[in-house]
Amino acid sequence: MCEYEKVRMNNNPISNFEDLIKKEYSNIAGIAIRKDESLIYEKYFDGYTKDDVLHIASVTKSIISVLIGIAIDKGYIKNIELKVLEFFPDYTVRRGEKTIQNVTMKNLMTMTAPYKYKSEPYTKIYSSDDWVKATLDLLGGKGGIGEFKYSTVGTHILSGVLTNATGQSVIDFATESLFKPLEIKAPNNAFIQNKEEHFAFLKDKYVTGWVVDPKGVNTAGWGLTLTPRDMAKIGQLYLSGGVWNGNQILSSKWIEDSTKEKSQWGELSYGYLWWIVDDCYAALGDGGNVIFINPKKEMVVTIASHFMPRAKDRIESIRKHIMPLFE
């Protein structure tokens, strides 16, 4: 009898938990939990199945962190202390611009790069014909390097870095280096032509693919679709020190470095595109998309959700309702 069945028989706490999800977390589409390297629980809601991918929003950022770690392991990128502009030799810095020349990959990955905007100019970026250049144009300004400023559009520069460093599209590099080894079905490119299509990708119930800009560069801050089971595999990869089926996919050093506090936003800690939550760490996306990793309990909890503004805190629900069920 598996652990899931044992728990279910104990006064039906699983049924109670699933009822709670339907009532209080109605936009959750699927949950997958791994413990001791095995999938111990999987459940889908609102008509979704294990084969349906969902837009995982900013969880995409943490996947980019994985890919940058692999690129460093493979020697495509020397280290993340490199200046961002070293990867864009054809980019022309505007006269008088000095700050941008000192911004490093590490600044982008720890959200400590300065930008010339108060609120993120999504429409301006995503209506341009070169999203990487449009974002580079916004990098720098009067803000100080080292101050935390969470940026979704800014992260797109990292996809440009990956593309230029590896000589491959992000989706091809990810397929070869991450998705295939983990037996994750690689997404297709998803093209966003206008503001309406952008919102549709965020809000439609069923979307697929990985958003790509007009130059063929996949998004880094959002735009990737995966299943909860896929997300759990990536969490397991981190929990297992970068090893999957006996193969070292990613160095344990990168995992250790990227999940330690490098910057701070109020009381929240941030690594390399991963949030640090006490003795755990997580990839967090808008609407309640999560890869939550608890090294001490050797557990991964993943939640995929369709878009909902101001979704209830998933970390609280994981700690309060999920962890006690499967400890």
Secondary structure, DSSP 8 states (H G I E B T S, - for coil): --HHHHHHHTTSHHHHHHHHHHHH-TTEEEEEEEETTEEEEEEE-TT--TT--EE-TTHHHHHHHHHHHHHHHTTSS--TTSBGGGG-TT----TT--GGGG-BHHHHHTT---BS-SS--HHHHHTSS-HHHHHHTTB-TTS-TTS----STTTHHHHHHHHHHHSS-HHHHHIIIIITTTT-----EEE--SHHHHHHHHH-SS--SEEE-TTS-B-SSS-BEE-HHHHHHHHHHHHTTTEETTEE-S-HHHHHHHTS--EEETTEEE-SS-EEETTEEEEEETTTEEEEEETTTTEEEEEEE---TT---HHHHIIIIIHHHH-
